[in-house]
Each structure stands twice: as C-alpha cells, then as structure tokens.
C-alpha cells in the first residue's frame, strides 16, 4: 500500500511550459472551429467566460437559444399551403445544433486540442523531484507523468480521462447539480418584467406575453398561451428538451467518477502524506479531496504539502483547509520551482 500520494493539477503542466490554459484552448478554437467559439461567446450568459471556463458551462442561456428559434421559425400554420416542413426543421436545427456544439462538438474539439499539447524545448530544466513509488491522482488529461517521469500507469488515476482514450471521452464540465441550477435560474427570472403574463407596448397597450422563454418556462396555462401560431408550440417541446438535456450532460458527475475509481480510493486508507502540485483547489473538486480524506484510517495524522504560485493561491489554500477542517499545523506550502531537480 502507498503511504504518499501526489495530487496533480494543471499548474503541473504549466510549470513544464505546456500551453494548457483555457485561453490557449480559445486560441485553438479560433483557428480550427470559429463556429463553436462564436456559440460559446454568444450563448453562455456569464462574465469572464475563459477565466473560469468549466464552471461557466453551467450558464447556457435558455432565453438566447429560444430567441434563435423564433428568428428562424416560419410564421405560418402547418396547414398553410406555403408552410414547409423543411423550413420548420431547419429552424429547430439552428437551435438544437447550437446545443450540440456545447456537448458533443465541444468535447470533440477539446479532446483534439489536448492531444496537441506537448513539452517545449527546455522542459528538462524544470523536472521536479517526485517519489516514483507513490500513488498519483491527476486532474490533467495529459500523460506527462508517464512519458516524462516514467511513473507506471498502474500508480496513476486519471480522474477525468486520459487523452489517449477514445476521442470525446474526456470529462469536461461544471460541478453544479442540474435540478438546483434550474431552480436557481427559475426563481431568479420568474418576476422579471419580460417574463410576466401580460406586457405593455410603447403605446401603453397591454397584451399577452408571446416570448418563447415565458411560454416554455413560466406560462402556467398552455391553452391560453399567446402562441401566435402553432409551429411555435410544437418547436418548444423539442428545443427545451435539448436544452435541459445539455444541463444533465454538461456537468461533472462526481458520483459516477468516484464509483469508477472506487477501488483505487479505497486503497488510500494508509496514506500518511498528500503532496498537491499545481492544483487550484477550486470548490468544484472538493468532493474528491473529501473522499481521499474520509477513506483514510487516521486523517488527522496526514501531513500535507501544497504548492502555490501566487499570493491569491494562498487564500484558496486557506479556504480549502477550512472546508475540510484540516489543521494548519499539518500543512506546509512550497513553490514548484523549489522542487526542481535543477535549481
């Protein structure tokens, strides 16, 4: 059984000069798939998209997507001789295709990008002192622990997948619960003027709300809904289904990940030292650390060594220690540069 375990984050790859930040992924998309890049910038309702990319995937705009349907949807009844089923399907494809770009399309491009990451010239000067007999849990998708440090794959848990796996198999996403996410969005928007049952135009006249977002999520009586034409009614069901399916599939399901690696986590009961290298210790990953802590037979006796890059990292570390109730006296901080073999 292992007594030491390393927890590896993206800062580990960045230390070696690998261009693995989400800003680098953005630049990659700008070269190979501007369509997905445009959709990300248009339909994710958040600030600083690339500063917290995975968490921001939880903010796909239901309203903007449904507005897209209205733009393309033919303003005709199905029994109108000018009505075209093809035009109707094209309109739905415009919206559902946007959702696809956030699920399968994004995963495909992300995986292809991860496979392009490489160690630059001069990386040998940044090689770190590692215990090659220890256990490793990596949040990274790259395989530099194996290719550069010759750590046996049997000692490594790739929590979110390895880039050498099937294209699109990497786990990418936010950490929010889909039901809680919906409830938060619903209660935040239900009383906004544009989602009220009755609206007022510039002339001061009142009329039933005809916005698709209102009709899809806030209207309590479908029969009395101001659908204007039945094609809007039929379109909503399919598009809303795709939107909510996105929320189900775009999150990191911790329970599934933990179940997949249950045997490896159970083997950590004798761990005496945890060395964290290049991990931001963000809230989204706390469940994994809690699992490691809880599986240990004597968690209070564990000693922690945690790397930091900036003073802001120290704030995150202190927050992390409080959440897991780890005694500060058992923790020492270091910078990766101080663990280089060539100092």
C-alpha positions as CSV (number, residue, x, y, z in Angstrom):
1,X,0.0,0.0,0.0
2,X,1.2,3.5,-0.7
3,X,2.0,6.0,2.1
4,X,2.5,9.0,-0.1
5,X,0.1,10.3,-2.8
6,X,0.5,13.2,-5.3
7,X,-2.5,15.2,-6.4
8,X,-1.7,16.8,-9.8
9,X,-3.4,19.8,-11.3
10,X,-2.9,22.0,-14.5
11,X,-0.3,24.1,-12.7
12,X,2.0,21.0,-13.0
13,X,1.8,21.1,-16.8
14,X,2.1,24.9,-16.9
15,X,5.2,24.6,-14.8
16,X,6.8,22.5,-17.5
17,X,5.9,25.1,-20.2
18,X,2.9,23.3,-21.6
19,X,0.4,25.8,-23.1
20,X,-2.6,24.2,-21.4
21,X,-4.7,27.1,-20.1
22,X,-8.2,27.6,-21.3
23,X,-7.1,30.8,-23.0
24,X,-4.9,28.5,-25.2
25,X,-8.0,26.4,-26.0
26,X,-9.8,29.6,-27.0
27,X,-6.9,30.4,-29.4
28,X,-7.1,26.8,-30.8
29,X,-10.8,27.2,-31.5
30,X,-10.2,30.5,-33.2
31,X,-8.1,28.6,-35.7
32,X,-10.0,25.3,-36.2
33,X,-13.6,25.9,-35.3
34,X,-14.8,29.5,-35.1
35,X,-18.4,28.3,-35.1
36,X,-18.1,26.7,-31.7
37,X,-16.1,29.6,-30.4
38,X,-18.9,32.0,-31.5
39,X,-21.5,29.9,-29.9
40,X,-19.6,29.8,-26.6
41,X,-19.3,33.6,-26.6
42,X,-22.9,34.2,-27.7
43,X,-24.9,31.7,-25.7
44,X,-23.1,31.4,-22.4
45,X,-24.6,34.1,-20.2
46,X,-21.6,34.8,-17.9
47,X,-18.8,37.2,-17.3
48,X,-15.2,36.3,-18.0
49,X,-16.0,33.1,-19.8
50,X,-12.4,31.9,-20.2
51,X,-11.3,32.9,-16.7
52,X,-13.5,30.1,-15.2
53,X,-14.4,28.1,-18.3
54,X,-15.7,24.8,-17.0
55,X,-17.8,26.4,-14.3
56,X,-19.2,28.8,-16.8
57,X,-20.6,25.9,-18.9
58,X,-23.4,25.9,-16.4
59,X,-24.7,29.2,-17.8
60,X,-26.1,28.3,-21.2
61,X,-28.7,30.9,-21.9
62,X,-32.2,29.4,-22.4
63,X,-33.5,32.7,-23.4
64,X,-31.0,33.4,-26.2
65,X,-31.4,29.9,-27.6
66,X,-35.2,30.2,-27.8
67,X,-34.9,33.6,-29.4
68,X,-32.8,31.9,-32.0
69,X,-35.7,29.5,-32.8
70,X,-38.1,32.5,-33.2
71,X,-35.7,34.1,-35.7
72,X,-35.7,31.1,-38.0
73,X,-39.2,29.6,-37.4
74,X,-41.6,30.1,-40.3
75,X,-44.5,32.3,-39.3
76,X,-47.1,30.0,-40.8
77,X,-49.6,27.4,-39.6
78,X,-48.8,23.7,-40.7
79,X,-52.0,23.6,-42.8
80,X,-51.0,26.7,-44.8
81,X,-50.1,25.8,-48.4
82,X,-46.9,27.9,-48.1
83,X,-45.8,26.0,-45.0
84,X,-42.6,24.0,-45.4
85,X,-41.7,21.1,-43.1
86,X,-38.1,21.6,-44.3
87,X,-38.1,25.2,-43.1
88,X,-39.6,24.1,-39.8
89,X,-36.9,21.5,-39.3
90,X,-34.1,24.0,-40.3
91,X,-35.3,26.4,-37.6
92,X,-35.2,23.7,-35.0
93,X,-31.8,22.5,-36.2
94,X,-30.5,26.1,-35.7
95,X,-31.3,25.9,-32.0
96,X,-30.6,22.2,-31.3
97,X,-27.4,22.5,-33.4
98,X,-26.2,25.2,-31.0
99,X,-26.8,22.9,-28.1
100,X,-24.9,20.1,-29.9
101,X,-21.9,22.4,-30.3
102,X,-21.8,22.7,-26.5
103,X,-21.9,19.0,-25.9
104,X,-20.5,16.6,-28.5
105,X,-18.9,19.3,-30.6
106,X,-17.1,20.9,-27.7
107,X,-15.9,17.6,-26.2
108,X,-14.6,16.6,-29.6
109,X,-12.7,19.8,-30.1
110,X,-11.4,19.8,-26.5
111,X,-10.1,16.3,-26.8
112,X,-8.4,17.1,-30.2
113,X,-6.8,20.2,-28.6
114,X,-5.5,18.2,-25.6
115,X,-3.8,15.8,-28.0
116,X,-1.8,18.8,-29.5
117,X,-0.2,19.7,-26.1
118,X,3.5,19.0,-25.9
119,X,6.5,19.6,-23.7
120,X,8.5,22.5,-25.2
121,X,12.3,22.7,-25.5
122,X,14.0,23.4,-22.2
123,X,11.5,21.5,-20.1
124,X,14.2,19.2,-18.8
125,X,15.4,22.1,-16.7
126,X,12.0,22.1,-14.9
127,X,11.8,18.5,-14.0
128,X,10.6,18.1,-10.4
129,X,11.7,15.8,-7.6
130,X,8.9,13.1,-7.4
131,X,8.6,9.9,-5.5
132,X,8.2,7.3,-8.2
133,X,6.9,4.7,-5.8
134,X,4.0,6.9,-4.7
135,X,0.4,6.9,-5.8
136,X,-0.9,9.6,-8.2
137,X,-4.2,11.2,-8.8
138,X,-4.2,13.6,-11.7
139,X,-6.9,16.1,-12.8
140,X,-5.0,16.6,-16.0
141,X,-5.8,14.9,-19.3
142,X,-2.1,14.7,-20.4
143,X,0.2,11.8,-19.8
144,X,3.4,13.5,-18.9
145,X,3.6,11.6,-15.6
146,X,4.2,8.5,-17.7
147,X,6.1,9.9,-20.7
148,X,8.4,12.3,-18.8
149,X,8.6,10.9,-15.3
150,X,8.1,7.2,-16.2
151,X,5.5,6.7,-13.5
152,X,3.8,3.4,-14.1
153,X,0.2,3.8,-15.3
154,X,-0.9,1.3,-12.6
155,X,0.0,4.0,-10.0
156,X,-1.9,6.8,-11.7
157,X,-5.7,7.6,-11.5
158,X,-6.7,9.9,-14.4
159,X,-9.9,11.2,-12.8
160,X,-11.3,12.9,-15.9
161,X,-9.8,10.7,-18.5
162,X,-6.6,10.3,-20.5
163,X,-6.0,12.0,-23.8
164,X,-5.0,8.6,-25.3
165,X,-8.6,7.4,-24.8
166,X,-11.4,7.5,-27.3
167,X,-12.0,10.9,-28.8
168,X,-14.7,12.8,-26.9
169,X,-14.3,10.6,-23.8
170,X,-12.7,13.2,-21.6
171,X,-14.9,14.6,-18.8
172,X,-15.3,18.3,-19.2
173,X,-17.9,20.4,-17.4
174,X,-19.2,22.3,-14.4
175,X,-19.9,21.0,-11.0
176,X,-23.5,22.2,-10.5
177,X,-26.5,20.0,-9.8
178,X,-28.9,20.3,-12.8
179,X,-32.0,20.5,-10.6
180,X,-30.5,23.1,-8.3
181,X,-29.2,25.0,-11.3
182,X,-32.7,25.1,-12.8
183,X,-34.4,26.2,-9.6
184,X,-31.9,29.0,-9.1
185,X,-32.4,30.2,-12.7
186,X,-36.2,29.9,-12.4
187,X,-36.6,31.8,-9.2
188,X,-34.1,34.5,-10.3
189,X,-36.1,35.2,-13.5
190,X,-39.7,34.5,-12.7
191,X,-40.5,38.0,-11.6
192,X,-38.7,39.9,-14.3
193,X,-40.9,42.1,-16.4
194,X,-40.2,40.4,-19.7
195,X,-41.4,37.1,-18.2
196,X,-44.7,38.4,-16.8
197,X,-48.0,37.0,-18.2
198,X,-49.0,40.4,-19.6
199,X,-46.7,43.0,-21.2
200,X,-47.2,46.6,-22.2
201,X,-46.1,48.1,-25.5
202,X,-44.8,51.6,-26.2
203,X,-48.3,52.9,-26.9
204,X,-49.3,51.8,-23.4
205,X,-51.4,48.9,-24.6
206,X,-51.4,45.6,-22.7
207,X,-51.1,42.2,-24.5
208,X,-50.4,38.6,-23.5
209,X,-46.7,37.7,-23.4
210,X,-45.6,35.9,-26.5
211,X,-41.9,35.4,-25.7
212,X,-40.9,31.8,-26.2
213,X,-38.9,31.7,-22.9
214,X,-42.0,32.8,-21.0
215,X,-44.2,30.3,-22.8
216,X,-41.8,27.5,-22.3
217,X,-40.9,28.0,-18.6
218,X,-43.2,30.5,-16.9
219,X,-46.6,30.2,-18.6
220,X,-49.0,28.2,-16.3
221,X,-51.7,27.6,-18.9
222,X,-50.7,26.2,-22.3
223,X,-54.2,26.6,-23.7
224,X,-54.3,30.3,-23.0
225,X,-50.7,30.9,-24.1
226,X,-50.1,33.6,-26.8
227,X,-48.5,31.2,-29.2
228,X,-49.3,33.4,-32.3
229,X,-49.0,30.2,-34.5
230,X,-48.9,26.6,-33.6
231,X,-45.4,26.0,-35.0
232,X,-44.0,27.8,-32.0
233,X,-45.9,25.5,-29.7
234,X,-44.5,22.4,-31.4
235,X,-41.0,23.8,-31.5
236,X,-40.7,24.5,-27.8
237,X,-41.0,20.9,-26.7
238,X,-38.1,19.7,-28.8
239,X,-35.8,22.6,-28.1
240,X,-36.5,22.8,-24.4
241,X,-35.8,19.0,-24.2
242,X,-32.4,19.5,-25.8
243,X,-31.5,22.5,-23.5
244,X,-32.3,20.6,-20.3
245,X,-30.5,17.5,-21.6
246,X,-27.5,19.7,-22.0
247,X,-27.6,20.6,-18.3
248,X,-27.8,16.9,-17.4
249,X,-24.8,16.0,-19.6
250,X,-22.5,19.1,-19.2
251,X,-21.8,18.6,-15.5
252,X,-19.1,16.5,-13.9
253,X,-21.0,13.7,-12.1
254,X,-18.8,13.2,-9.1
255,X,-20.7,10.0,-8.0
256,X,-20.0,8.3,-11.4
257,X,-16.3,9.3,-11.3
258,X,-15.9,8.2,-7.7
259,X,-17.7,4.9,-8.4
260,X,-15.4,4.2,-11.4
261,X,-12.3,4.7,-9.3
262,X,-13.8,3.3,-6.1
263,X,-11.2,0.6,-5.7
264,X,-8.3,3.0,-6.0
265,X,-9.8,5.4,-3.5
266,X,-10.3,2.6,-1.0
267,X,-6.7,1.7,-1.3
268,X,-5.7,5.1,0.2
269,X,-6.6,4.2,3.8
270,X,-2.9,4.1,4.8
271,X,-1.8,7.4,3.2
272,X,0.4,9.4,5.5
273,X,1.4,12.3,3.2
274,X,-0.5,14.2,0.5
275,X,1.5,16.3,-1.9
276,X,-0.6,18.7,-4.1
277,X,1.1,20.1,-7.1
278,X,-0.3,22.8,-9.4
279,X,-3.9,22.4,-8.3
280,X,-6.2,25.5,-7.8
281,X,-8.2,23.7,-5.1
282,X,-11.4,25.1,-6.5
283,X,-14.8,24.3,-5.0
284,X,-15.7,22.1,-7.9
285,X,-13.1,19.5,-6.9
286,X,-13.6,19.5,-3.2
287,X,-15.6,16.2,-3.2
288,X,-12.6,14.3,-4.5
289,X,-10.4,15.6,-1.7
290,X,-13.0,14.9,0.9
291,X,-13.2,11.3,-0.4
292,X,-9.5,10.9,0.0
293,X,-9.7,12.3,3.5
294,X,-12.6,10.2,4.6
295,X,-11.2,6.9,3.3
296,X,-8.1,7.4,5.4
297,X,-7.9,5.4,8.7
298,X,-6.3,8.3,10.5
299,X,-6.9,11.5,8.6
300,X,-5.9,13.8,11.4
301,X,-2.3,12.4,11.2
302,X,-1.9,13.1,7.5
303,X,0.7,15.7,6.6
304,X,0.0,18.0,3.6
305,X,2.4,19.7,1.2
306,X,0.7,22.1,-1.1
307,X,2.2,24.1,-3.9
308,X,1.3,27.7,-4.6
309,X,2.1,30.1,-7.4
310,X,0.8,33.4,-6.2
311,X,-0.5,35.1,-3.0
312,X,-4.0,34.5,-4.3
313,X,-3.3,30.8,-4.2
314,X,-2.6,31.1,-0.5
315,X,-6.1,32.5,0.0
316,X,-7.6,29.5,-1.8
317,X,-5.5,27.1,0.2
318,X,-6.7,28.6,3.5
319,X,-10.3,28.3,2.3
320,X,-9.7,24.7,1.3
321,X,-8.2,23.9,4.7
322,X,-11.3,25.4,6.5
323,X,-13.7,23.5,4.3
324,X,-12.1,20.1,5.0
325,X,-11.2,21.1,8.6
326,X,-7.6,20.4,8.2
327,X,-5.3,21.6,10.9
328,X,-2.9,24.3,9.6
329,X,-0.1,22.8,11.7
330,X,-0.1,19.7,9.4
331,X,0.3,21.8,6.3
332,X,3.5,23.2,4.6
333,X,3.5,25.3,1.5
334,X,6.0,25.3,-1.3
335,X,6.5,26.6,-4.9
336,X,7.2,24.2,-7.7
337,X,10.4,25.9,-8.6
338,X,11.8,24.9,-5.2
339,X,11.2,21.2,-6.0
340,X,13.1,21.3,-9.3
341,X,16.0,18.9,-9.6
342,X,18.0,21.7,-11.4
343,X,17.6,24.7,-9.1
